[in-house]
Amino acid sequence: MNIPHAYLPGYEEARALDPDRASRYIAHTTIGDPEMDAVVEELSTLAPGEGRQFIEAFVDNEDESVMRDAPPLLQEFFKGIETPPDWVDLSAFRPGIRMFHRNSQLVLGAFVGGTLVEGFSTNISKSFFITGRVRERGVRRLRQNNRHMIEIFMPFGMEREGDGWKLSVRIRLIHAQVRRLLKNSVDWDHEEWGVPISAAHVGYSISAFSARLLMHMTSLGAKFSEEERESFLAVWRYSGHLMGIPETILYQDEEDALRLFDIGTLCEPEPEAEAIVMAHALVNSAPLVIGITDSAERRKLSRYVFGISRALIGQTMADQLNYPPGIAFGVLTWFRLQSRVNRALEKYLPKSANSNFSNFTSLLQASAFDEAGISYRLPDHVYAEESSEW
């Protein structure tokens, strides 16, 4: 097996615990998304704007005259993805959708403070750092993440005409385009890191966004039944399928997702400079996402988010990511107590409510909704600051 150099030390440790998952994880660090990678390569030969026109026609499932003239690989891709796999039961998504909206105030706190930071502690941070997507445009990136998560948990969002379905496919297109741009970039070291935005990293991320997110939500005080838990995981699994994660690295159930996350974490090198920058960019973008521009208020909320995040991801990772000094003991217990107190204050004495807590739990309200509809523009330069808006 051709193992990227950065993964050699971690692979040996992971293989001693779970040789099958460790081998599968490492094998997928050298795999992107062959089907979609071929599609975007084909689209790159078209005139500017022509590719977007074809993508829009297929994703929105309209304008057959345009679809008939589309490149063959694009036609084949959408023909193959129209029908869900046999394991998808759209009616089974309802309990997870209800649970998501019932706990919506806690979802993004767990997402930003926990799973996104954990995801960016891996080598996936290198592709995002090089392109500058979060470093330069972190606010819009966070809002787009919010939008995707909200839409996949909307009623009918994962049906063919739903925005959750469309945004999942859009992410797949963007990942493939970024891989194409980085493939020829002098900044990417293939021998050291493998493939940018590899199947391993996308599979790892979807395990974090589902099973790990449930753990962090529980830590913040969310309540849900076993049926809701399984349904929540099922929604993310189908979204992962639409995002191009192969069955060989896409989790089967919660236990499999958590195990994949643990083994993937062992395989990954310890957080490096890019991961540190990404983690701090995410946390410091949080105040701007909800419109806080005053510098003192921004610093105040960022410190609060750092504290919650440290408690969620653990002291070891927080120190590796150069978080501000702090303690984790008792933080989540205090947060859950604040949650109960704040609900009462907001009802009877709204001016007395804790502003940090209220701001932190209102992050989900700030999403990237574009009045013109979902954009299917793709980045046209490896660096975000030199790319057209997409």
N, C-alpha and C positions, 0 to 999 in steps of 0.2 A: 504494500500500500504506500502511495506517495503522500507522506505526511509533511505538511507545511512546518517549517522549522520552529515556529513559535509554539506549536502544540506538542512538541516532543516530550518535554518534562511532565506536563499535565496528563498526557495520554498514558504514560506508564503507571501513574498513580491511579487513574480512573480504570484502567484495564484490570488492575488487581482486584477491584471491587465488582465490576460488571463488564466483562470483556466484550459481550455482544453489543451493549449500548455504546460503550466507548469506541469500538471499532466503527459502528454505524455513524456516530457523531463525527469522528475524524474524516471518514470517507466523504461525508457531505460537506466538509469545508472546502472541497475541491469541485463542488457541483453548484451551478447556479440554477437556472430554470431553462433547460435546453429548448423547450417549446416556445416560450415567450422571448427568449434571447434571439431565436431565429426570426420571430415576428418583427421585433424592433430593428433588427439588422436589415430586414426587407423594407421596413418603413423608412429607414434612413436614406434610401436611394430616391425617395420621392421629393417633389418640390415642397418648400416650406408651406405648412398649412394644409397640404393635401392629406398627409397622414392623419392629422387630427380630425379632418372631415370624415375619413373612413371610420376611425375609432368611434366618433360620436354617433354615426349612423348605426353601428353594430351595438354599442352599449345601450343606446336609447331604443334600439329595436325598431327603427323606422327608416324611411327613405330607401326602399328596395332598389331603386335605380342606382343609387350611390353604392349600395352594398354589392351589387352585381359586378361593379368595376373595381372592387377592392383587390389588393394583392392576394394570391392564393393561400398563403400561410395564415393571413389574418382571417380569411373566410373559414378555413379548417379549424382554427382555434375556437372561434365563437360557435361553430357548429358542434364542437366537442364539449363545450362547457355549458351549453343550454340546459341540459338535463342533469339534475343533481345525482350524485352517487346513490347506490341502493341503501347505504346506511343513513342517509339524511331523511328525517321525518320533520317536516316544517311545522306540523301541528304540535310537536313536542317542545317547540321553542317558547311556547306561551308562558309556562311557569318561570323560566329564566328571565323573560322580558318583564314580567310583573315584579320579580325580585329586584332587577336592576333599577327600575323606576322607584320602587319603595325605598331603596337604599342609595338613591342617586347622590345625595349630599356627601356620602362617604366614598363613593366609587372613585372619583378623580383624585381625592386626597391619597388614597391607596395607590392609584395609578402613577401619579407624579412623584410622590414621596417614596414609593416602593418599587413597583415593577419596572417603570421606565429607567430609573437609576440602575437597578440590577441589570437590565438589558444592556445599557450603555457601559457597564463595567467590563464587558467582554470586548473582543476585538472588532465587534460591529461598530464600535465607536470610531474606528479609524476611517471607514468610508464616509461617515457623517462629518467627521472633523475635516477631512481633506476637501470635501465638497463645500463645507461651510454652511450647510443647510440649517443646522441648529445654532452654530456659533454666530452666524450673521443674521439669521431670520428666525430666531427661536420662538418668538411669539406666534407667528403664523403657523409654524410647525406644530406647536402645542395645540393650537386651535384646530388644526386639521386632524390631529390625533383624536381630539375630543369629538369632532364631527363624525369621524368613522365609527367610534365606539357608540355614540348616541344612535346613529342610523342602523347599526346591526341589531340594536335592541329596541327598535321601533316595531310595532305590530306590522307584519308583512314586509319588514325591511329586508329580509333575506330571500324574499321571492324574486323571481326574475326581473320584475319591473321596479323593485324596491331600491332605495338609495344605498342601503347597506350592501346589497349585492354589487351595485355599480362601483361604490367606493372601494370595495375589496378588490375588484378587478383593476381599478385605477391604480391601486398600490402596486399590484403585480406589474403593470406596465411601467410604472416609474422605477421600480427596483431594477427591471431589465434594462431600462435606458441608462440608469446610473452605472450599472455593470459595464455596459457598452462604452460609456465615456471613460470610466476608470481603467478599462482594459488597455487603452493606449496612453494612459497617463504615466509620466515618469515618477509620480508620487506613490504609485501602488507597487508593492513588492510581492509578487506572486509566490515566489519560493518561500518567503517568510510567512505570509498570511493566508495563502490560498486564494479563493475567489472572493471578490467583494460582494457583500450582501449574499452570502452563500446560503444554500438550502439548510445547512446546519444552524446558521444564525436566525433565519426566519422561523425554523422549527422550534428553536430555543425560545425565541421571542413569544411565539403564540402559546407555548407552555407557560411562560411567565404571565402573559396577559390573561390567562384563564385560571389555572390552578393556583399559581402564586398570588394572583390578584384576590382570589377568594380568601386565602390565608390572611393577607393584609387587611382586607375588608373586615374580616372577623376580629382582627386585633383592634380595629377602630370602632367596633361595636355593632357591625351589621348583623342582622338575623335572617336566616333563611332555612328552608326545609331541605331534606335530602333530594326530593324531586326537583326543587328549584336549583339546587347545586348542580345536578346532572344536566339539567336543561341549559343552564348558563354555559357549562363546558361544551355542550353540543352546538350552541350558537357559534362560539369561538372556533370550534373544530371545522365547521363548514366554511367560516370566513377564511380560515387558514388554507383550506382546500382551494378556495377561489383565488387566494393569494399565491398559489403555485407550489405549496409545500408538498413534496412527494409523500406517498403513503408510508414509505420506509423511515420517515423522520417525523411524521405527523402523529401526535399522541392518540391513543385509543380511548383512554379514560383518565380520571384524575390521578390515580396511582401511577400510571405510565407517564403522565405529564410531569409530575413531581420528580419521578426518578430520572427522567430525561433532563430536567432542569439541573438536578444535583450532579449528574455525571457530566453534563455539558460544562457546568461551572468548574469542575475539577480539571477538565480538558483545557479550559481557557487559561492563558497566562494571567498573572496578577494584573490588576488595573495599572495602565501606564498613563503617560501624560495626556493622551487624547481622551481617555475615559474620565480623567479628573476634570478636564476642561468641559466635557459634555455634561457631566453631573452638575457642575456649578452653573453652567448655562441654563440647564433645565430649571433648577431651583430659583435662580435669579430672574428667569423669565416669568415665573408664576405671577408676581404682582402686576406686571404689564399686561398679562393675558386678561385680567379683570379690570384693567383701566386705571390702576394706581400709578400715577406719575410722580407724585411728591417723593423726593429722594429719601427723606426720613421714614416715611410710611413704607416705602419699598424695602428698605433695610430691615425694618421691624418685622414685616411679614416674611421676608426671606429667612431671617433668623428663626422664626417660628417653624417654617417649613423644614429647615435644616434639622431642627430638634425632633420633629415628628419623623422625618426620614431616617435619622440615626436610630431611632427606636425600632423602626420597621426593618431596616436592612441589617442591623446589628453593628456593634462597636468596631469589629474587625474591618468590615468593608468601609464603614464610614471613615475610619482612620486612613485606610488605603486611598480613599478619594479626597483626602485632605479637608474633611469637613471641619468647621469651627469646633473647638473643644466643647464638650457637653457630656451629659450623662443620659443614659437610656432608661435606667431603672425608674419605674413609676410613671414615665411619660405617657404611656398608652392608657394606664388606669386613670390618670388625670384627664386625658383627652376624652375618654368615655364619660367621665363625670361632667366635664364641660358640656358635652353633647346634651345630657339630660337637663342641666341647668339652663343652657342656652335656649332650648325649646320652650321652657317655661318663661324665660325673660322676653323672648321674641313675641310671645303671646300676650303677656301682661305688662311688661315694661321694656318695650323695644329699644329705647335709648340706652338701656343698661346692658345690652347684649355685648359679649366679648367680640371686639372687632376682628382680631386675628383669627379666631375660630370661624366667625361668619365669613370672612374673606376666603379662608382656606377651603371651606366646604361649598363655596359658591363658584369654584373654578369650572365646574361642569357647565355652567350657564354660558361660558364664553367659548363659542365655537366658530369655526370659519364657514359661515353661511354666505355664499356668493349669490347676490340677487340674480345674476345671469344664469344661475344653475351650476352644476358640477363642471369644472374645467377639465378637459382632456388634453391640454397642452402638456408637452413633455419638456424637461430641461434640455437645453441645446448647448450647454457648456459645462465642463466638469466642475467649475467653480461657481457657486451660487451667485456671487456678486457680479459675475460676467454673463450669467444666463438670463434669457428672457423670463418674464414672470410666468409662473405656471402653477 
